[in-house]
Amino acid sequence: MALHRVSNLTLGVPDVGATAQFYDDFGLIRRPEPDPDGAIVFGTVDAGEQLRLVHSPFRRLMEAALAADTPEDCDRIASNLRQHGFDAAAVGEAFTRECIAVEPATALTVRVIVRPRLVQEPEPAPSYNGPGRFDRVNARADGVVRTDRVRPRRLGHFVVGTTDFETTKRFFVEGMGFKVSDIVKDRGVFLRCSTDHHNLLVQRAPVPFLHHTSWQVEDVDQVGRGAMDMLEGDPARHAWGLGRHYAGSNFFWYLKDPAGNFAEYHSDMDCIPEDALWTPEVLEGARGLFTWGPPPPPSLLEPEDLADLMISGHG
């Protein structure tokens, strides 16, 4: 697979300052100085700068950058996109080489850039006791004695709504080279460009929009600790959690930023090596959403501002 991860996203939001405060509290690492265009830039512990916030009259995902191994990968992807009827161009030289394309149904600019593969240092597995098994003796669980601030390790995936599901799916699968991991019947498709179960979920929607971004933390205790710290500052940030998904198997907790985007802490995502023979499932009902946890609120399934986004002309 030429692509190997989601490198970074650019979000347009009406109130950059308030939204930036949310992601400060979420644990992302803010660059001290904004970009020349005024963008506020955030990074993660392991993957560097991964989120840019810029001003927009309404919330929108403006750009997604995907990492590839070589300049030749950018050329091949651009050629492949053109062969499938999408406008794409490869520009630059050597490590400045990029493929730039616009997904027509969502107007999302997608850049393929050359970046090294991310190698994360293994985290020591937490010790859990169970029936007949005592991996932790004479000590409290690590999850109850931690005092360090929760910091996301990397961006894992993002979710976009599209008014033309087949076109958006074809752009990413046939054009970009994503692989299908699972299908949510009549609703969406989980796609991957790395060893994570999914790096992108494309879902049917009445208007193009960003549903959520998802950020990896070490384990379920960090999911819970991060969310509780966020809610201590503002309980209205809560959206959905704690729970465990079926597609991807990951633990989750969703919070809502001031612009209306959801941000998810996740841990324990399924790993699918590049040469694995993975068979996608068609998921129906609750299995398409979660295995256990509270039921998702209607405002998570259909965000309350979708009608406003349609009126704004975003669609």
N, C-alpha and C positions, 0 to 999 in steps of 0.2 A: 504494500500500500504506500503510495507516494506521500500522502498526508499522514501526519502522526499526532496532531493535537490541535485544539483551539488555542490560538496564541493570544488574541485580545479582542475586545469588543468596544465599540463607541456607542454610547447611549446619548440621545438627545432628550433633555428634560426641561420643563419650564422654569424651575427654581433650582439652579445648579448648587447654590450654597446649602439649601436644606437637604437636598439629595446627597451631597457630599458628606454632610454630617452623619447621615444614616450609615454610609459605607465606612466612615471612620469608626463608628460604634460597632459595626459588623466585624471589624477586625482587619479590614484591608489596610495596606500601608500606603499612606498618601505621599506622593513626591512633594518635597518642600515648595518647589516653584511650579506654577502652571505652565502649560505649553504657550508658545507665542500667540496662538489663536484663543487663548483663555481657557482651554480645556484643563480640567482638574484630573490628574492621573493617579491611579492606584495600582499597587502591586500585591503579590502574594509572597509567601515565605520562599517557595521553591521555584517559581516560574517568572519572576520579575514583573514588569508592568503588564497588566492584563485588562484594565478597565479605564476608559476615558469618558468623562462627563462633559458634554457641551450643551449650550443653550439651544432649545427648540421650542416653538410655540405649543407643541404637544409632545407627549412622550413617544419615542420611537427608537427602534434599533437602527442606527444609521450605517454601521459598518461592522463586518466580522472578518477578522484576519485568521487564516488557517496556516499552520506551519507545514512545510514540505522539506525534504532532505536536500535537494540539489536544484540548481538553476534549470537543469533539463526537465525536472518535474514540473516547474512552472510552465515551460514551453509545451509539454505534453498535455497538461490540463487545459491550457488555453486552446490548443488544437482540438482536443476532445470536446470542449464546450461548443466550439464553432461547428464541429461536425454534427452536433445534436441541435443546431439551430439557435444557439445563444451567442450574443455578442461578447467577445472576450479578447483581451490583448495581453501579450507578454512584453514587458518593458524592463529596461535597466540592464546592468551587466553583473556577472558573477554573483556575489552575495547581496547585491542590490536588486537582483532579478525578482520581478513580481508578475503574477497573473492577476489582472483586474477584470472583474465581470460584475454585472448587475442582474440579480435574479428578478425577472420581469414582473412576477405576480405580487411581490412584496416591496419592490424597489430597493431591496437591500444590496448595498455594495459589498462584494466579497473579494477580498484580496488573498492570494496565496503567496506567502513570503518564505524565504529560506531561513530556517532556524535549526539549531542543533536539537537532537532529541533530548527530552527531559529525563534525567535520571534522578530519582528521589532516593535518598538514603533510607534504608528500612527502619521503621519505627519498632521498638520492642513491643511484642504483643502483650496486651494487658493480661494479668493473671485472674482467671475466674475459677471459683470453686463450684462444684456440682456434686450430685449424688455419687458417693464413692470416690470423688476426685478432689484433692485439696492442693491446688497449685499455689495457693497463697496461705501461708500459715503465720500466725503471730503478727499480722500486719493488716491495717485497713486497706481497702481497695484504693488503687491509685486514683480512680475517678472521684473519690470523695475527699481526697486531701490535696488535689491540685489547686494552686492559687494563681498560676500564670494565666495571662489573658489568652483567649482563644483567637488564633490567627489562621485563616484559611491557607492551605498549602498550595493550592492551584485552582484555576477555573476548570470545571469538569465538563459542563454542557450548558446549552441554552435551548429555549423553546420558542418557536415562532408560529403565529397563526397566519394562515394564508387563505385568500379568497379563491385561489386556483390550486387546489391540492396536487393534482397530477403534474402540473407544470413545475411547481416548487420541488416536488419529489424527484422529478426527472432531472432537474438542474443539479441537485446534489448527488443523486445516485449515478445517473448515466453520464452527467457532465463532469462533476467533481471527483467521483470515485468513492463516495461513501458506501458502506455496506448496510443492509437491512438487518436489524437485530430482532425486533418484534413489531407486530402490527396491532394497533388498537382498532377493532372493527368499527368501520364507519366514522372514525374520528381522527386517527393519525398513525404515524410510523416513527419508530425509534431507529436512528441511524448512528453509525459509528465511523470515525476516521482514525481511531487509536485502539488500544487494547481495552479501553473502557467499554462496557455494554452499550452506552450511547454517549455521543457528544452533541447530538441534535435531535430534538423531537419536532417534527413538522405536523401541525394539526389544522384541521379545517376550522375556518372562522369567518364571520361576516365582514371582517375588516383586517388588514395586515397589522400585526402588533407583536411586541415582545411579551411573552407570558412570564418567563422567569429565567434567571441565571442560577447556576448551581455550583457551589464551592466546596471542595474537598477539605475535610478535617480528619483528625487521626482516628477517632472512634466514636461510638454512640454517646459516650460521656461528654465528649467535646461538642457534639451536636446539641445535647441538652444544656450544657453549661453556656454555650454561645447564645442560644435562644433565650435562656433565662436572664442573662446579662442584658440582652436587648430589651426584653420586656420590663425589666426593672426600671429602665430609663423611660419607657413609653409602652404601656400595655396594648395600645391600639395598633402596634406593629404586628401583633400576632395574626397569622393567616391560617396555618394548618400544621399540626404535629402534636406530639411526636408520633412517628409511625414508621413502617417499613414497606417499601414498594415491592411489587412482584417483578415488574420489568426492571432489571438491574439489581434487584435484591437489596438496594441500599436503604439504610436508615435515613429519615428526612425530618426537617422542620422548616417550614416556609414562613417568611416575614415579608412585610409590604413596605416598600420605600415611599417617600412622600409624593413621588411622581405617579405611583400606581403600579410599578413593576414589582414582581415578587422576587425575593432572593432566598435561596435554599442552602442550608448547611447539609452536607451529605457525608456519609462514611460507608465503607464496606460495599463498594460497587463491584458487580460481577466483572471478571477479567476474561476477555476473549482474545487469545493470541492471534496474530495475523494469519497464520496458516490453519486455524482451528476450523473444524467442520461443525459450525453452529447452525442449528435449524431454528428459524424464526417461528414463534407461535402467534396465532391469531387470538388476541385477548378480548374478552367480552365482560361487561358488567364491572363489578368492583375489582376484579383481577387486573383490569386495565389501569387501575389507579393505585391500589394498595392491597397489602396482605392483612395488616392489622394497624390499628390506630383509630382515632376519631374519624367519622365520615367527613369528607371535604365539604366546606361550606359552599353554597351556590355561588358566592362572589369569587371563589377561587376558580370554579369551572367556567364561569362567564363573568369576567371582571366588570365591575359596575360602570366603568368609563367607556365601554365599547361603543355605545350610542354616541357619546361625545366625539370619539375618534372618527366615527363615520360622518358626523356633521362637519367636522374640521376639514373634511376632504382628504383625510389620510388614505382612505381606500380608493 
